[in-house]
Amino acid sequence: MFLSSRIVRILASIGLLSLVALAGCVTSAPVQEMSDARQAIAAAEEADAAALAPAVLDEANRYLSQAEQQLRQEDYGLARANAVRAKNRAVEALTTAQAESD
């Protein structure tokens, strides 16, 4: 359990640093960040996070949905930030699901 919460804290820190670093790079669509978020959510779903960490997975999906809407509106800064948030929450859901299934 200690390792899982430590991993989550590290990933959250990385996510915050990513948001700060990405703040200056808002002129292009966040293609990579969107892809990363979708892949992280798919991995969490495959690990049965829908049953083992449903609230966190739902939050990841909400962030991704917001990012998709912002992408359509060409609000790339917010889309990028929400895609990163979605990925981070999906990784947390995955970590929780893996810990619960062990």
C-alpha positions in Angstrom: 0.0 0.0 0.0 2.9 2.4 0.8 4.4 1.9 -2.6 1.1 2.6 -4.4 0.5 5.9 -2.6 4.1 6.9 -3.1 3.7 6.1 -6.9 0.5 8.2 -7.0 2.2 11.1 -5.3 5.2 10.9 -7.7 2.9 10.8 -10.7 0.8 13.7 -9.3 4.0 15.7 -8.9 5.1 14.9 -12.5 1.6 15.9 -13.7 1.8 19.3 -12.0 5.3 19.9 -13.4 4.0 18.9 -16.8 1.2 21.4 -16.5 3.6 24.2 -15.7 5.9 23.2 -18.5 3.0 23.0 -21.0 1.6 26.4 -20.0 4.0 28.0 -22.5 3.3 25.5 -25.3 -0.4 26.2 -26.0 -0.3 27.0 -29.7 -0.6 23.5 -31.1 -3.2 20.8 -30.5 -2.4 18.5 -27.6 -2.3 15.3 -29.7 0.2 13.4 -27.6 -1.5 14.3 -24.3 -4.9 13.2 -25.6 -3.4 9.9 -26.8 -1.7 9.4 -23.5 -4.9 10.0 -21.6 -6.9 7.6 -23.8 -4.2 4.9 -23.4 -4.1 5.3 -19.6 -7.9 5.1 -19.4 -7.9 2.0 -21.5 -5.2 0.4 -19.3 -7.2 1.2 -16.2 -10.4 -0.2 -17.7 -8.5 -3.4 -18.7 -7.4 -3.7 -15.0 -11.1 -3.5 -14.0 -10.8 -0.1 -12.5 -14.5 0.5 -13.3 -15.2 -2.0 -10.5 -12.2 -1.4 -8.2 -11.7 2.4 -8.5 -14.9 3.7 -10.2 -14.9 7.2 -8.8 -11.3 7.9 -9.9 -11.9 6.3 -13.3 -15.1 8.4 -13.8 -13.1 11.5 -13.0 -10.5 10.6 -15.6 -13.2 10.1 -18.2 -14.8 13.5 -17.2 -11.4 15.3 -17.7 -10.9 13.5 -21.0 -14.4 14.5 -22.1 -13.7 18.1 -21.2 -10.4 18.0 -23.1 -12.2 16.7 -26.2 -14.7 19.5 -26.1 -12.0 22.1 -25.5 -10.0 20.6 -28.4 -13.0 21.0 -30.7 -13.2 24.7 -29.5 -9.5 25.1 -30.2 -8.8 25.9 -26.6 -5.6 24.0 -26.7 -4.2 25.2 -23.3 -7.2 23.9 -21.3 -7.5 20.8 -23.5 -3.9 20.0 -22.8 -4.3 20.6 -19.0 -7.4 18.4 -18.8 -5.8 15.7 -20.9 -2.9 15.6 -18.5 -5.3 15.5 -15.6 -7.2 12.6 -17.2 -4.0 10.6 -17.7 -3.0 11.2 -14.1 -6.4 10.2 -12.7 -6.4 7.1 -15.0 -3.0 6.1 -13.7 -4.2 6.5 -10.2 -7.3 4.3 -11.0 -5.0 1.7 -12.6 -2.7 1.7 -9.5 -5.7 1.3 -7.2 -7.2 -1.5 -9.2 -3.9 -3.4 -9.4 -3.4 -3.0 -5.6 -7.0 -4.2 -4.9 -6.7 -7.2 -7.2 -3.5 -8.4 -5.5 
